[in-house]
Amino acid sequence: MKKSLEEKKKTARTAYLFISPFFLLYAVFGLFPMLFSFYLAFFKWNGLSEMTFVGMENFNFIFTDPIFYEAIKNTFIIGLLGTAPQIIVGILLAFALNSTLIKFRNTFRTMIFLPYVTSIVAVAIIFGVIFSNQEAGFINYILSFFDIEPINWNIQNWPVKITISIMVFWRWVGYNTIIFLAGMQSIPNALYEAAKIDGATVWQQIRLITIPMLKPTITFVVFTATIGALQLFTEPLVFLGRNLRQEGITMVAYLWKDAFVYNAFGTASAAAIVLFFIIIIFTGVNLLLTNRIGRTKKAR
């Protein structure tokens, strides 16, 4: 018994030793910055001088800053425009790629995943050319055939939001398609064959078989997409540059600008805390809605 107990302890120590690098890295680069942000939110600090305790002053500043509310509004608008279509299109593309009627499916799967692994610098260059403000810009050139004046894509309010949303859609739709495709491959083909025998159309197969069977996958994608939309930063930065305009600034871009442009780490930390609680609230709402739908169906 003693030998067995000692062997178990030795095995446990060995296992903890192997997984310890992850916990050490997480503690240094994950847990510590998060706790330090909560601490720093109550101080004034430019990154070099001594920290000065200011209490709730940083929160008072961001809650009276109109750009902060503009950043929240932009985050929700861009997130909705960029996330909702990619979930719908991702399901349809995954259904098509899962169909036996399409040839070279592996080739198409690889091609649709390429935007996700493409360098963000290359993405910025491509979209900078496509959505150029000049008349010779690709989109403006096409619009000229319809007698539409050139649009300032990185200056005007809605064109900025639409362009960034398209970037988000283009970059992430392939990733979500592959996740949906993995979920669809676990659905028995017998269900589709039976539906075809009964005369079900493609849309009826998607609505009555694919979507209900994909509910866990859809829930996962919605959660990750919601969190990603609320943390949107890279796309606005690469499209608008370091001097982020009010029309396209998001919450993460707002706190980044406060910290690394204005050297106001206190207000940036306060904004990060507000974003943290917004993410928690929206995740909780998603969970509540998902559980409610499940209870409704069970009750029936």
C-alpha positions as CSV (number, residue, x, y, z in Angstrom):
1,M,0.0,0.0,0.0
2,K,2.8,2.4,1.0
3,K,4.7,1.6,-2.3
4,S,1.5,2.1,-4.3
5,L,0.8,5.5,-2.6
6,E,4.4,6.6,-3.1
7,E,4.3,5.6,-6.8
8,K,1.0,7.6,-7.2
9,K,2.6,10.7,-5.6
10,K,5.7,10.3,-7.8
11,T,3.5,10.0,-10.9
12,A,1.5,13.1,-9.9
13,R,4.7,15.1,-9.3
14,T,6.0,14.1,-12.7
15,A,2.7,15.1,-14.3
16,Y,2.6,18.5,-12.6
17,L,6.3,19.0,-13.6
18,F,5.4,18.4,-17.3
19,I,2.4,20.8,-17.3
20,S,4.1,23.5,-15.1
21,P,5.6,25.4,-18.1
22,F,2.0,26.3,-19.2
23,F,1.0,27.5,-15.8
24,L,4.2,29.5,-15.4
25,L,3.7,31.2,-18.8
26,Y,0.0,31.8,-18.1
27,A,0.9,33.3,-14.7
28,V,3.5,35.7,-16.2
29,F,1.7,36.7,-19.4
30,G,-1.9,36.1,-18.6
31,L,-2.8,36.3,-14.9
32,F,-0.3,38.9,-13.8
33,P,-1.2,41.5,-16.5
34,M,-4.9,41.0,-15.8
35,L,-4.5,41.5,-12.0
36,F,-2.1,44.4,-12.6
37,S,-4.7,46.1,-14.9
38,F,-7.3,46.0,-12.1
39,Y,-4.7,47.5,-9.7
40,L,-3.5,50.1,-12.3
41,A,-7.1,51.3,-13.0
42,F,-7.0,53.3,-9.8
43,F,-3.7,55.0,-10.5
44,K,-2.3,57.6,-12.8
45,W,0.9,56.3,-14.6
46,N,2.7,57.1,-17.8
47,G,4.8,53.9,-17.8
48,L,8.0,55.6,-16.5
49,S,7.3,57.9,-13.5
50,E,5.9,56.9,-10.1
51,M,2.3,55.8,-9.9
52,T,-0.2,58.2,-8.3
53,F,-3.3,57.0,-6.6
54,V,-6.4,58.7,-8.1
55,G,-9.3,56.5,-7.0
56,M,-12.2,56.5,-9.4
57,E,-10.8,59.4,-11.5
58,N,-9.9,57.1,-14.4
59,F,-13.4,55.7,-14.6
60,N,-14.9,59.2,-14.4
61,F,-12.7,60.2,-17.3
62,I,-13.7,57.4,-19.7
63,F,-17.4,57.6,-18.7
64,T,-17.4,61.3,-19.6
65,D,-15.4,60.9,-22.8
66,P,-17.6,60.8,-25.9
67,I,-15.0,58.9,-27.9
68,F,-15.3,56.0,-25.4
69,Y,-19.1,55.7,-26.2
70,E,-18.3,56.0,-29.9
71,A,-15.8,53.1,-29.5
72,I,-18.5,51.0,-27.8
73,K,-21.0,51.8,-30.5
74,N,-18.5,51.0,-33.3
75,T,-17.5,47.7,-31.6
76,F,-21.1,46.5,-31.6
77,I,-21.9,47.7,-35.1
78,I,-18.8,46.3,-36.7
79,G,-19.1,43.2,-34.6
80,L,-22.6,42.6,-35.8
81,L,-21.9,43.4,-39.4
82,G,-18.8,41.2,-39.5
83,T,-19.9,38.3,-37.3
84,A,-23.6,37.5,-38.1
85,P,-23.1,37.1,-41.9
86,Q,-20.0,34.9,-41.4
87,I,-21.9,32.4,-39.2
88,I,-24.8,32.2,-41.8
89,V,-22.4,31.9,-44.8
90,G,-20.1,29.6,-42.9
91,I,-23.0,27.1,-42.3
92,L,-24.0,27.2,-46.0
93,L,-20.4,26.8,-47.2
94,A,-19.8,23.9,-44.8
95,F,-23.0,22.2,-46.1
96,A,-21.8,22.6,-49.7
97,L,-18.3,21.4,-48.9
98,N,-19.8,18.4,-47.0
99,S,-21.9,17.4,-50.0
100,T,-20.8,14.5,-52.2
101,L,-21.9,16.4,-55.3
102,I,-19.0,18.8,-55.2
103,K,-15.7,17.7,-56.8
104,F,-12.3,18.7,-55.5
105,R,-13.7,19.3,-52.0
106,N,-10.3,19.1,-50.3
107,T,-9.0,21.8,-52.7
108,F,-11.9,24.1,-51.9
109,R,-11.5,23.4,-48.1
110,T,-7.9,24.5,-48.3
111,M,-8.7,27.6,-50.4
112,I,-11.5,28.8,-48.1
113,F,-9.2,28.5,-45.1
114,L,-6.3,30.5,-46.6
115,P,-7.6,34.0,-45.5
116,Y,-7.3,32.9,-41.9
117,V,-3.6,32.0,-42.3
118,T,-2.8,35.0,-44.5
119,S,-0.5,37.6,-43.0
120,I,-2.4,40.6,-41.7
121,V,0.1,42.9,-43.4
122,A,-0.9,41.4,-46.8
123,V,-4.5,41.8,-45.9
124,A,-4.0,45.4,-45.1
125,I,-2.3,46.0,-48.5
126,I,-5.0,44.1,-50.4
127,F,-7.9,46.0,-48.8
128,G,-6.0,49.3,-49.0
129,V,-5.9,48.9,-52.8
130,I,-9.5,47.6,-53.1
131,F,-11.0,50.3,-50.9
132,S,-8.7,53.1,-51.9
133,N,-10.1,56.7,-51.6
134,Q,-8.8,57.5,-55.1
135,E,-11.0,57.3,-58.2
136,A,-8.7,54.6,-59.5
137,G,-9.4,52.4,-56.5
138,F,-11.0,49.1,-57.3
139,I,-14.4,49.6,-55.7
140,N,-14.5,53.3,-56.6
141,Y,-13.7,52.4,-60.2
142,I,-16.6,50.0,-60.3
143,L,-18.9,52.5,-58.7
144,S,-18.0,55.1,-61.4
145,F,-19.8,52.9,-64.0
146,F,-23.0,53.6,-62.1
147,D,-22.3,57.4,-61.9
148,I,-21.6,57.2,-58.1
149,E,-19.1,59.6,-56.7
150,P,-15.8,58.2,-55.2
151,I,-16.2,57.2,-51.6
152,N,-13.6,58.0,-48.9
153,W,-13.5,54.5,-47.4
154,N,-11.2,55.3,-44.5
155,I,-12.7,58.7,-43.6
156,Q,-16.5,58.6,-43.9
157,N,-18.5,57.1,-41.0
158,W,-20.4,54.1,-42.5
159,P,-17.8,53.3,-45.3
160,V,-15.2,52.8,-42.5
161,K,-17.4,50.4,-40.6
162,I,-18.5,48.5,-43.7
163,T,-14.9,48.1,-44.9
164,I,-13.6,46.8,-41.5
165,S,-16.6,44.5,-41.3
166,I,-15.8,43.0,-44.7
167,M,-12.2,42.5,-43.5
168,V,-13.5,40.7,-40.5
169,F,-15.8,38.6,-42.6
170,W,-13.2,37.7,-45.2
171,R,-10.6,36.8,-42.6
172,W,-12.8,34.6,-40.3
173,V,-15.5,33.0,-42.5
174,G,-13.1,30.2,-43.6
175,Y,-12.2,29.4,-40.0
176,N,-15.8,29.1,-38.9
177,T,-16.6,27.1,-42.1
178,I,-14.0,24.5,-41.1
179,I,-15.5,24.3,-37.6
180,F,-19.0,23.8,-39.0
181,L,-17.7,21.3,-41.5
182,A,-16.1,19.3,-38.6
183,G,-19.5,19.3,-36.8
184,M,-21.4,18.3,-40.0
185,Q,-19.2,15.3,-40.5
186,S,-20.5,13.8,-37.3
187,I,-24.1,13.9,-38.6
188,P,-25.1,10.5,-40.0
189,N,-25.6,10.5,-43.8
190,A,-28.6,8.2,-43.3
191,L,-30.6,11.3,-42.1
192,Y,-29.9,13.1,-45.4
193,E,-30.6,10.0,-47.5
194,A,-34.0,9.5,-45.7
195,A,-34.8,13.2,-46.2
196,K,-34.1,12.9,-49.9
197,I,-36.3,9.9,-50.2
198,D,-39.1,11.8,-48.5
199,G,-38.6,14.6,-51.0
200,A,-37.0,17.2,-48.8
201,T,-35.3,20.1,-50.5
202,V,-31.8,21.3,-49.8
203,W,-33.1,24.2,-47.7
204,Q,-35.3,21.8,-45.7
205,Q,-32.3,19.5,-45.1
206,I,-30.3,22.5,-43.7
207,R,-33.2,23.8,-41.6
208,L,-34.5,20.5,-40.2
209,I,-31.4,18.3,-40.0
210,T,-28.2,20.3,-40.2
211,I,-28.9,23.3,-37.9
212,P,-30.6,21.2,-35.1
213,M,-27.7,18.7,-35.1
214,L,-25.1,21.5,-35.2
215,K,-26.5,23.3,-32.2
216,P,-23.4,22.6,-29.9
217,T,-21.1,23.7,-32.7
218,I,-23.2,26.8,-33.4
219,T,-23.2,27.7,-29.7
220,F,-19.4,27.4,-29.6
221,V,-18.9,29.5,-32.7
222,V,-21.4,32.2,-31.5
223,F,-19.5,32.4,-28.1
224,T,-16.1,32.7,-29.7
225,A,-17.3,35.1,-32.4
226,T,-19.0,37.3,-29.8
227,I,-15.8,37.5,-27.7
228,G,-13.7,38.1,-30.8
229,A,-16.0,40.9,-32.0
230,L,-15.8,42.7,-28.6
231,Q,-12.0,42.4,-28.7
232,L,-11.7,43.6,-32.3
233,F,-8.4,45.5,-32.8
234,T,-6.2,44.3,-35.6
235,E,-8.4,45.1,-38.5
236,P,-9.1,48.7,-37.6
237,L,-5.5,49.3,-36.8
238,V,-4.1,47.9,-40.1
239,F,-6.8,49.7,-42.1
240,L,-6.8,53.1,-40.4
241,G,-3.2,53.1,-39.2
242,R,-1.8,54.4,-35.9
243,N,-4.0,57.5,-35.9
244,L,-7.2,55.7,-35.5
245,R,-10.2,57.8,-36.5
246,Q,-13.3,58.2,-34.4
247,E,-15.4,56.5,-37.2
248,G,-13.6,53.2,-36.8
249,I,-12.2,53.1,-33.3
250,T,-13.2,50.1,-31.2
251,M,-12.9,49.5,-27.5
252,V,-9.6,47.6,-27.6
253,A,-8.3,50.3,-30.1
254,Y,-9.4,53.0,-27.6
255,L,-7.5,51.5,-24.7
256,W,-4.5,50.7,-26.9
257,K,-4.4,54.4,-28.0
258,D,-4.7,55.6,-24.4
259,A,-1.9,53.4,-23.3
260,F,0.7,53.5,-26.1
261,V,-0.1,56.8,-27.8
262,Y,-1.1,59.1,-24.9
263,N,0.9,57.0,-22.3
264,A,-2.2,57.0,-20.0
265,F,-2.0,53.5,-18.7
266,G,-4.5,54.2,-15.9
267,T,-7.4,55.2,-18.2
268,A,-6.5,52.3,-20.5
269,S,-6.7,49.9,-17.6
270,A,-10.1,51.3,-16.6
271,A,-11.4,50.8,-20.2
272,A,-10.0,47.3,-20.1
273,I,-12.0,46.5,-17.0
274,V,-15.2,47.9,-18.5
275,L,-14.6,45.7,-21.6
276,F,-14.0,42.7,-19.3
277,F,-17.4,43.1,-17.6
278,I,-19.2,43.7,-21.0
279,I,-17.7,40.4,-22.3
280,I,-18.9,38.6,-19.2
281,I,-22.4,40.1,-19.5
282,F,-22.8,39.2,-23.1
283,T,-21.4,35.7,-22.6
284,G,-23.9,35.2,-19.7
285,V,-26.8,36.4,-22.0
286,N,-25.7,33.9,-24.7
287,L,-25.7,31.1,-22.1
288,L,-29.1,32.2,-20.8
289,L,-30.7,32.2,-24.2
290,T,-29.2,28.9,-25.2
291,N,-30.4,27.2,-22.0
292,R,-33.8,28.8,-22.4
293,I,-34.2,27.4,-25.9
294,G,-33.2,24.0,-24.7
295,R,-35.7,24.0,-21.9
296,T,-38.5,25.2,-24.2
297,K,-37.8,22.3,-26.6
298,K,-37.7,19.8,-23.8
299,A,-41.0,21.1,-22.4
300,R,-42.6,20.5,-25.7
